């Protein structure tokens, strides 16, 4: 019996991470299916949008929505990888040996992936702004797209913390190896 099964916090963390990883994959697959569906059902979408929002440039709208979905897929896959790396770290904590060089590498990867999350959101914000502007010209449609985005201070702080933790883990692993060599 590993300590992860005896420690309810670690067991809960691992369960939550499995759930989040599954949710990211389901979301990515849904977006992947939605992209060709947008173009497959272009005629129906054109009729409905033409009726409710005649000023919206429909062919461009379909490509913008495809761009949004493609960016969301990238975002979900990056988040999946972050959760996967964190799950591996939780596993080493459960095994009683978290200060291993691999965890330092995992934390460094998570830091870079956190930056990638920040960067992938930028085009999503641009697409959302374009959609909002396109529908603003149609008085029949009221969009309430709240565009709160850009580089997040919290995301950048998380990235910095992860880089620092990676150094802590790297130093901890080196100290442990040094200590084992002296005994």
C-alpha positions, 0 to 999 in steps of 0.5 A, a space after each residue: 500500500 503506497 502512502 498516496 492511498 493512505 493520505 486522503 489529500 494526495 488521493 483526492 489530488 490524484 482523483 481531481 487531476 484524473 478528472 481534469 485531464 479527462 475533462 480537457 480531453 473531452 473538451 478538445 475532442 468536442 472542439 475537434 469535432 465542432 470545427 468540421 461540423 461548422 463547415 459541414 453545416 455551413 448552409 444551415 448556419 448561413 440561413 440562421 445567421 442571415 435571418 438573425 444577424 444579416 450584417 455579420 460576414 458569415 464566411 468570415 465568421 465561420 473561419 473565425 469560429 474555427 480559429 477560436 476552436 483551434 486555439 481552445 484545442 491548443 489551450 486544453 491540450 496544454 492544460 492536460 499536459 500541466 495536469 499530467 505533470 502535476 499528477 506525476 509529481 503527486 505520485 512521487 510525493 505519495 511514494 515518499 521521494 519528491 526530491 528527484 531531478 525528474 520533478 525539477 524538470 516537470 516543474 520547469 516544463 509546467 512553468 513554460 506551459 503556463 506561459 504557453 497558456 498565457 500566449 494561447 489566450 491572446 488570439 482567443 481574445 482577438 477572435 472574441 473581440 472580432 465576433 463582438 464587433 461583427 454582431 454589434 453592427 446587427 441591432 437584432 442581436 445583443 451579444 454580451 461577450 465580456 473580453 477579460 483577457 491578455 496576459 494575466 498577472 496571476 498566470 505570470 506569477 504562477 510561472 515564476 513560482 514554478 520556475 523557483 520551485 523547480 530550482 528548489 527541487 533541483 537543489 533538494 535532489 542534489 543535496 539528497 544525492 550529496 548526503 547519500 554519498 557521504 553516508 
